[in-house]
Amino acid sequence: MNLTDNPIVKYFSEAKTELKKVAWPTRKETLNYTLIVIGVCLGLAIFLGAVDFGLSKALELVLTKKA
């Protein structure tokens, strides 16, 4: 049996060939995309925190008026 007939060796060989075809982003692009993701996550966290706070206060008002 030839070493290249081994399915594991073949898999990694083909993976290496495919990775050479990948168009990798530049350092600047990676930094920009990372900052965008962090910004969106922070914005969403602030928004959801505000909604949670508002709903909690509204529920608290409803429960205290009926009690």
DSSP file (Angstrom, degrees, kcal/mol; ACC not computed):
  #  RESIDUE AA STRUCTURE BP1 BP2  ACC     N-H-->O    O-->H-N    N-H-->O    O-->H-N    TCO  KAPPA ALPHA  PHI   PSI    X-CA   Y-CA   Z-CA
    1    1 A M              0   0    0      0, 0.0     2,-0.2     0, 0.0     5,-0.0   0.000 360.0 360.0 360.0 128.8    0.0    0.0    0.0
    2    2 A N    >   -     0   0    0      1,-0.1     3,-1.4     2,-0.0     4,-0.4  -0.486 360.0-123.5 -78.1 148.2    1.3    3.4   -1.1
    3    3 A L  G >  S+     0   0    0      1,-0.3     3,-1.1     2,-0.2     6,-0.2   0.841 111.9  57.4 -62.3 -33.7    1.4    6.2    1.5
    4    4 A T  G 3  S+     0   0    0      1,-0.2    -1,-0.3     5,-0.1     9,-0.1   0.629  96.6  64.5 -74.1 -12.0   -0.7    8.4   -0.7
    5    5 A D  G <  S+     0   0    0     -3,-1.4    -1,-0.2     4,-0.1    -2,-0.2   0.632  75.9 106.0 -81.9 -14.3   -3.4    5.7   -0.8
    6    6 A N  S <> S-     0   0    0     -3,-1.1     4,-2.6    -4,-0.4     5,-0.2  -0.510  71.0-141.7 -66.8 125.6   -3.9    6.2    3.0
    7    7 A P  H  > S+     0   0    0      0, 0.0     4,-2.3     0, 0.0    -1,-0.2   0.832  99.1  51.9 -62.5 -32.1   -7.2    8.2    3.4
    8    8 A I  H  > S+     0   0    0      2,-0.2     4,-2.2     1,-0.2     5,-0.2   0.929 112.1  44.9 -69.0 -44.8   -5.9   10.3    6.2
    9    9 A V  H  > S+     0   0    0     -6,-0.2     4,-2.2     1,-0.2    -1,-0.2   0.905 114.0  50.7 -64.2 -41.3   -2.8   11.3    4.3
   10   10 A K  H  X S+     0   0    0     -4,-2.6     4,-2.5     2,-0.2     5,-0.2   0.908 108.5  52.6 -62.5 -42.7   -5.0   12.0    1.2
   11   11 A Y  H  X S+     0   0    0     -4,-2.3     4,-2.4     1,-0.2    -2,-0.2   0.945 112.7  42.9 -58.9 -51.0   -7.4   14.1    3.3
   12   12 A F  H  X S+     0   0    0     -4,-2.2     4,-2.2     1,-0.2    -1,-0.2   0.849 112.8  53.5 -68.3 -33.2   -4.6   16.4    4.7
   13   13 A S  H  X S+     0   0    0     -4,-2.2     4,-1.9    -5,-0.2    -1,-0.2   0.923 112.2  44.1 -65.1 -44.2   -2.9   16.6    1.3
   14   14 A E  H  X S+     0   0    0     -4,-2.5     4,-2.4     2,-0.2    -2,-0.2   0.870 111.8  53.8 -68.6 -36.5   -6.1   17.8   -0.3
   15   15 A A  H  X S+     0   0    0     -4,-2.4     4,-2.4    -5,-0.2    -2,-0.2   0.917 108.3  49.8 -63.2 -42.6   -6.8   20.2    2.6
   16   16 A K  H  X S+     0   0    0     -4,-2.2     4,-1.1     1,-0.2    -1,-0.2   0.901 110.4  50.6 -62.3 -41.7   -3.4   21.7    2.2
   17   17 A T  H  X S+     0   0    0     -4,-1.9     4,-0.5     1,-0.2     3,-0.3   0.910 111.7  47.5 -62.3 -43.2   -4.0   22.1   -1.6
   18   18 A E  H >X S+     0   0    0     -4,-2.4     3,-1.2     1,-0.2     4,-0.5   0.874 106.0  57.7 -67.6 -37.4   -7.4   23.8   -0.9
   19   19 A L  H >< S+     0   0    0     -4,-2.4     3,-0.7     1,-0.3    -1,-0.2   0.782  98.6  60.7 -65.5 -25.4   -6.0   26.2    1.7
   20   20 A K  H 3< S+     0   0    0     -4,-1.1    -1,-0.3    -3,-0.3    -2,-0.2   0.752 102.2  53.6 -70.1 -22.4   -3.5   27.5   -0.9
   21   21 A K  H << S+     0   0    0     -3,-1.2    -1,-0.2    -4,-0.5    -2,-0.2   0.576  84.1 110.8 -86.8 -10.9   -6.5   28.6   -3.0
   22   22 A V    <<  -     0   0    0     -3,-0.7     2,-1.1    -4,-0.5    -3,-0.0  -0.416  67.9-135.1 -70.6 136.4   -8.1   30.6   -0.1
   23   23 A A        -     0   0    0     -2,-0.1    -1,-0.1     0, 0.0    -2,-0.1  -0.776  28.1-155.7 -89.8  94.9   -8.1   34.4   -0.5
   24   24 A W        -     0   0    0     -2,-1.1     2,-0.0     1,-0.1     0, 0.0  -0.472  16.2-113.8 -74.6 140.6   -7.0   35.4    3.0
   25   25 A P        -     0   0    0      0, 0.0    -1,-0.1     0, 0.0     2,-0.0  -0.354  32.7-108.4 -70.6 154.5   -8.0   38.9    4.2
   26   26 A T     >  -     0   0    0      1,-0.1     4,-2.4    -2,-0.0     5,-0.2  -0.256  31.2-103.7 -73.8 169.8   -5.3   41.4    4.9
   27   27 A R  H  > S+     0   0    0      1,-0.2     4,-2.3     2,-0.2     5,-0.2   0.899 123.2  50.7 -61.2 -41.0   -4.3   42.4    8.4
   28   28 A K  H  > S+     0   0    0      2,-0.2     4,-2.6     1,-0.2    -1,-0.2   0.912 110.3  48.8 -65.2 -43.4   -6.2   45.7    7.9
   29   29 A E  H  > S+     0   0    0      2,-0.2     4,-2.8     1,-0.2     5,-0.2   0.915 111.1  50.4 -62.0 -43.2   -9.4   43.9    6.7
   30   30 A T  H  X S+     0   0    0     -4,-2.4     4,-2.2     1,-0.2    -2,-0.2   0.912 111.4  48.1 -62.3 -42.7   -9.2   41.5    9.6
   31   31 A L  H  X S+     0   0    0     -4,-2.3     4,-2.5     2,-0.2    -2,-0.2   0.922 112.8  48.6 -63.9 -44.3   -8.9   44.4   12.1
   32   32 A N  H  X S+     0   0    0     -4,-2.6     4,-2.2     1,-0.2    -2,-0.2   0.933 112.8  46.9 -62.3 -46.4  -11.8   46.3   10.5
   33   33 A Y  H  X S+     0   0    0     -4,-2.8     4,-2.3     1,-0.2    -1,-0.2   0.885 111.9  51.5 -63.6 -38.4  -14.1   43.2   10.5
   34   34 A T  H  X S+     0   0    0     -4,-2.2     4,-2.5    -5,-0.2    -1,-0.2   0.922 110.2  48.1 -64.3 -44.5  -13.2   42.4   14.1
   35   35 A L  H  X S+     0   0    0     -4,-2.5     4,-2.5     1,-0.2    -2,-0.2   0.875 110.6  52.1 -65.1 -36.7  -14.0   46.0   15.2
   36   36 A I  H  X S+     0   0    0     -4,-2.2     4,-2.7     2,-0.2     5,-0.2   0.933 110.9  47.3 -63.6 -45.3  -17.3   45.9   13.4
   37   37 A V  H  X S+     0   0    0     -4,-2.3     4,-2.5     2,-0.2    -2,-0.2   0.922 113.3  47.7 -63.2 -44.5  -18.2   42.6   15.1
   38   38 A I  H  X S+     0   0    0     -4,-2.5     4,-2.6     2,-0.2    -1,-0.2   0.916 112.7  49.7 -62.7 -42.6  -17.2   43.9   18.5
   39   39 A G  H  X S+     0   0    0     -4,-2.5     4,-2.6     2,-0.2    -2,-0.2   0.914 111.7  47.3 -62.7 -44.1  -19.2   47.2   17.9
   40   40 A V  H  X S+     0   0    0     -4,-2.7     4,-2.7     2,-0.2     5,-0.2   0.914 112.4  50.2 -64.4 -42.0  -22.3   45.3   16.8
   41   41 A C  H  X S+     0   0    0     -4,-2.5     4,-2.4    -5,-0.2    -2,-0.2   0.921 112.6  46.3 -62.7 -44.1  -22.1   43.0   19.8
   42   42 A L  H  X S+     0   0    0     -4,-2.6     4,-2.5     2,-0.2    -2,-0.2   0.922 113.2  49.6 -64.7 -43.3  -21.7   45.9   22.2
   43   43 A G  H  X S+     0   0    0     -4,-2.6     4,-2.5     1,-0.2    -2,-0.2   0.920 112.9  46.6 -60.8 -44.1  -24.6   47.8   20.5
   44   44 A L  H  X S+     0   0    0     -4,-2.7     4,-2.9     2,-0.2     5,-0.2   0.890 111.4  51.9 -65.7 -39.7  -26.8   44.7   20.7
   45   45 A A  H  X S+     0   0    0     -4,-2.4     4,-2.3    -5,-0.2    -2,-0.2   0.913 111.7  46.5 -63.7 -42.2  -25.9   44.1   24.3
   46   46 A I  H  X S+     0   0    0     -4,-2.5     4,-2.4     2,-0.2    -2,-0.2   0.929 114.0  48.6 -65.1 -44.6  -26.7   47.7   25.3
   47   47 A F  H  X S+     0   0    0     -4,-2.5     4,-2.5     2,-0.2    -2,-0.2   0.946 114.1  44.5 -60.6 -49.9  -30.0   47.5   23.4
   48   48 A L  H  X S+     0   0    0     -4,-2.9     4,-2.6     1,-0.2    -1,-0.2   0.865 112.2  53.4 -65.9 -35.1  -31.1   44.2   24.9
   49   49 A G  H  X S+     0   0    0     -4,-2.3     4,-2.5    -5,-0.2    -1,-0.2   0.909 110.2  47.6 -63.4 -41.6  -30.0   45.4   28.4
   50   50 A A  H  X S+     0   0    0     -4,-2.4     4,-2.7     2,-0.2    -2,-0.2   0.910 112.6  48.5 -66.4 -41.9  -32.2   48.5   28.0
   51   51 A V  H  X S+     0   0    0     -4,-2.5     4,-2.8     2,-0.2     5,-0.2   0.925 112.7  48.6 -63.1 -44.1  -35.1   46.5   26.8
   52   52 A D  H  X S+     0   0    0     -4,-2.6     4,-2.4     2,-0.2    -2,-0.2   0.924 112.5  48.1 -61.3 -45.2  -34.7   44.1   29.7
   53   53 A F  H  X S+     0   0    0     -4,-2.5     4,-2.4     2,-0.2    -2,-0.2   0.929 113.1  48.0 -61.9 -45.7  -34.5   47.0   32.2
   54   54 A G  H  X S+     0   0    0     -4,-2.7     4,-2.5     1,-0.2    -2,-0.2   0.918 113.0  46.9 -62.6 -44.9  -37.6   48.7   30.7
   55   55 A L  H  X S+     0   0    0     -4,-2.8     4,-2.5     2,-0.2    -1,-0.2   0.877 111.3  52.3 -65.9 -36.7  -39.6   45.5   30.8
   56   56 A S  H  X S+     0   0    0     -4,-2.4     4,-2.4    -5,-0.2    -2,-0.2   0.926 111.5  45.9 -63.5 -44.7  -38.5   44.8   34.3
   57   57 A K  H  X S+     0   0    0     -4,-2.4     4,-2.3     2,-0.2    -2,-0.2   0.903 112.9  50.4 -65.4 -40.5  -39.6   48.2   35.4
   58   58 A A  H  X S+     0   0    0     -4,-2.5     4,-2.2     2,-0.2    -2,-0.2   0.919 112.4  46.6 -63.4 -43.5  -42.9   47.9   33.6
   59   59 A L  H  X S+     0   0    0     -4,-2.5     4,-2.7     1,-0.2     5,-0.2   0.891 110.6  53.3 -65.6 -39.4  -43.6   44.5   35.2
   60   60 A E  H  X S+     0   0    0     -4,-2.4     4,-2.2    -5,-0.2    -2,-0.2   0.904 109.5  48.6 -61.8 -41.1  -42.6   45.9   38.6
   61   61 A L  H  X S+     0   0    0     -4,-2.3     4,-1.8     2,-0.2    -2,-0.2   0.911 112.3  48.6 -64.9 -42.4  -45.1   48.8   38.1
   62   62 A V  H  X S+     0   0    0     -4,-2.2     4,-1.3     1,-0.2    -2,-0.2   0.918 113.9  45.9 -64.4 -43.7  -47.9   46.4   37.1
   63   63 A L  H  X S+     0   0    0     -4,-2.7     4,-1.0     1,-0.2    -1,-0.2   0.856 112.7  49.2 -70.6 -35.2  -47.3   44.0   40.0
   64   64 A T  H  < S+     0   0    0     -4,-2.2    -1,-0.2    -5,-0.2    -2,-0.2   0.811 108.8  52.5 -77.3 -27.3  -47.1   46.8   42.6
   65   65 A K  H  < S+     0   0    0     -4,-1.8    -1,-0.2     1,-0.2    -2,-0.2   0.832 112.2  45.1 -74.4 -30.7  -50.3   48.5   41.5
   66   66 A K  H  <        0   0    0     -4,-1.3    -1,-0.2     1,-0.2    -2,-0.2   0.686 360.0 360.0 -85.5 -18.5  -52.3   45.3   41.7
   67   67 A A     <        0   0    0     -4,-1.0    -1,-0.2    -5,-0.1    -2,-0.1   0.486 360.0 360.0 -83.8 360.0  -50.9   44.2   45.0
